[in-house]
Structures are given as C-alpha cells and as structure tokens.
Amino acid sequence: MDFLVFDYNEHQTEEAEAFATELGFEQFRLKKSSRFITGVKSNPKLQHQAINRKGEETTLLKKPTDKKLQNKETNKQPELIAKFGSMDEFYDISEISCRVKDIGSIYVSAEGLVLPCCWTAGRMYKWWYKDMKQDPIWKFIDSVGGKDSINAKLVGIEGVLKTGMFEEIEKSWSIKGCSNGRLKVCALKCSKDFDVVNSQWQ
C-alpha cells in the first residue's frame, strides 16, 4: 500500500501503517510527492490546488512540514536553477537514464497505443494545449505513420516495435536542446541528476 504524504495527513502516517497491517497489506510505503513542480515550466512551487472535473477547487495540497517526508529531489531545484539558469536549460543537457528501457517494459494505453512508458503516453493529450498535437511526442508518432501505426489492436505489439519509434526517441536524448528535438518528457522523468520519480520512495 502506498500512502501519499501531504501536510494535511502527515500526522497520520503511523495510524495509516497500522491500519494497512490490520487489513493484511504485505507492504506499506510512504510516497513523497513530486507534484510540487509546475507542469509546463518545471518551476518549484509550494502548493498545488487540486481541481475536480467540473473545474471546482477541492483540496489545496502542500508539502509536508517534516522535511523527512518531502521529496528530496524537488528541494534540489533552486541549486539546479542557480547552476544552469533555469530548469529548461538543465533539461536541455541533462543525462537521461531511461528507467523503462533498463527493465524492458512498455506501456499499452486503453486505446491500444504502445509507447515506451505512461509518461510519453500521457503527453499525447495535455489539456493546456489548444491543439493536442503541439506536444513533441506527436512528431515521433506522426513520423512513423500516426496513431494507427502504434496501435497494437491494428498492428500488434511487434508491429509497433518494428516502426522504429522507440529507437528514434532514444536517439533524441543525444540532441542538445529540447527545442532542437530532444524529447523533453524523457528529461523530465528520467534525468539521472534530478530523479523525482525514484525519490518518491526514499
């Protein structure tokens, strides 16, 4: 069981663990949110306003006050910004260590689309774009024939892998600059020197 920690529930971690044990969960993990980074510019933020499907504000999420319960990587942002000028400039050159390539996994969406991971798939339908196809992931999808060519329902998983899209995404990591073709979502989620994903569990 994963327990996502914020300021409003940090006082309940022991209670939650005891309850998980009582319910028979084999594992209890405190999850230290990486949510305190703005989605578009990757700037640090102290809080995150949750909004429901109707656009209404719900819970205001804040970092836990106990630093041991905070995602330690998100606290590195001021240092990275001071060194590189901005998070975008850091992502332009950061070393990428793909976590899904290392374990040999892929992501299959509810539509049947096959992509390297949930993060690359998640970039396809970002609400902040007027045109969803503005996100760079679409350049890789369109370069191999569009959505149908990565749909396992139509071409099978092997057919998707034969398109070469995965290899093209990996080649982009050697490009200097996300505006020049480096796939930014890979730097956001798999930067070797700013690993907000793995640090959720540390």
N, C-alpha and C positions, 0 to 999 in steps of 0.2 A: 504494500500500500504506500502511495506517495502522498505526503502532506505538504501542500504548497503554503509556504510561510509568508505572511504579511504582518503589518503592525497590529492589526485587529485580532489576530489569532495566535500571535507568538507566545502568549502566556498559556496556551492550551496544548503545547507540544507533548508534554508528559502525559496529559489526560488522553490525547489522541492516540499515543503509542499504546497506552494501557488498554484502550478500547479496541484497537486493532488486534492486540494479542487475545483479548477476550473473544473477538469474532473469529479467531483462527487464521488470521493472515500470517503467511510464512515470513514476510519481511515488512519492515516499516522504514521508510526513508523520508527525511526532511528534504524538501525540494526548495532550493533557494532561487527565486525567480530571476530570470534575465530580462524581465519585462521593462525594466527601468532604463530603456534606451529608446529614443524616438524612432519610429519605423522608417521614415523617409531619410532623415539626415543623420541618424545614428548619434544624436547628441544625448548626453546624460540627462536624466530627469528624476525628480524626487518622488513623483507620484504618477499614477495612471488612472484616469477616470474611465471606469467601465460603463459601457452603454449597451442597452438591450436592443432587440431587433426593431423596436419602434423609434429608436433614436433617443430614448429617455436615459438620463444619467441614473446609474444604480450605485454600486459601491465605489468609493474613492479608495484605490489601493495605494498603500505607502510601504516603503521599505521597512523591515523590522528595525526596531531601535537597537536591538542587540546585534553588534557587528558580526558575531559568530554565526548569525542566521542570515546574513546578507551574502549575495553572490559576489565573491571577492573579485572576480574579473571585471564586473561593472564598475568597481571602485578604481580600476586602473585607467579609466578613460581620461581624466584630467592629465595624467602623465603622458599618455599617447598623443593627446591633442597638443600638449606643450612641445613634444618632440617632433611631430610631423606637420603641425599646423591645423589639422582637422582630422576627424575620423575618416572622411572620404579619402584624404591623401594617404592615410595609413592603409586603407583597403586597396588602394591602387598598387601597392607594392608588397603587401604582407604575404608571407609564405603560407600556402594553402595545404593543409593535410586532411584530405577527404576521409571522413570517418566511415562513410558507407562503402567506399571503394576498398578500404582496408579489411572490412568484414564480408565483402562480396554480396551486399544486399541491394535490392532495387525497391522502388515504390510503384504500386499499381493503384490508380485512383478508382473511385466509384464509377467513373466513366469508362474505365478500362485502359486509361492512358498510362504508359510506362515511362517513368522518369527516374533519374538516379536516387532521388530522396523526396521526402514530403516538403522540404523547403523549396526545392526547384519547382515542384508541382504547385505549391502554394503561391508562387509568383504569377501564375497564369491569370488569376482573377482578383487582382488587388483593387479594392474599392476606390482608392484615391486617384486612379487614372480615369480620364474621360473616355479614353479608348484603351481597353484592357491590353491590347497588343502593343502598347508602348513599352511594356517591360521587356528587357533584353532577352529573357528566356524564349520569347516568341521568335527571335531571329534564329535561334538554334532549331526550334520546332519547324519553322517555315523553310529553313534551308534543306530539310530532308523530306519535304512534301506536305507539311502541315499536320494537323491533329490526327487525320486518318492513318498516317504512316507510323504513328506511335501508339496506335490503339490495338491492344492485344486481342480485342474481340474481332478485329478485322484481319490482322496480320500475324497474330501470335506473338509471344514474348521474344522468341528467336528472331522473328521478322523485324521487331523494333530494334533489337540489339544490332542487327545487320545494317541498319541505316547509317551507323557511324556517329550518331548524335552524341552519345556518351563520350566518345573519343574527342570530338570537337569541343565539348565543354571542358574536358581536361586540358586540351591544348590552350584554351583561353587563359588558363592560370599563369602561363608564362608571359602573357602580354602585360606590359606596364601601363596601367590606367584602365579603370572600368569604362571610361568614355571611349576607349580605343578597342573595346571588345572583350575585356576580361569580365567574366560573369560575376557580378557583384555579390549575388546571394551566396556564392561559394566562399567568398572572403568574409562575409558577414557571419556565416555559421561555422566555417571550418578554418579560421585563421589560427595558425599554430601559436601565435603570440597573444591572442585575445580570444580564449576559448570559453565563451559564456555558456555553452551548452554543457560540457562536462563539469564545469564548476558549479552547476546547479546541485550536484550530488556531493560536493566536497565540503 
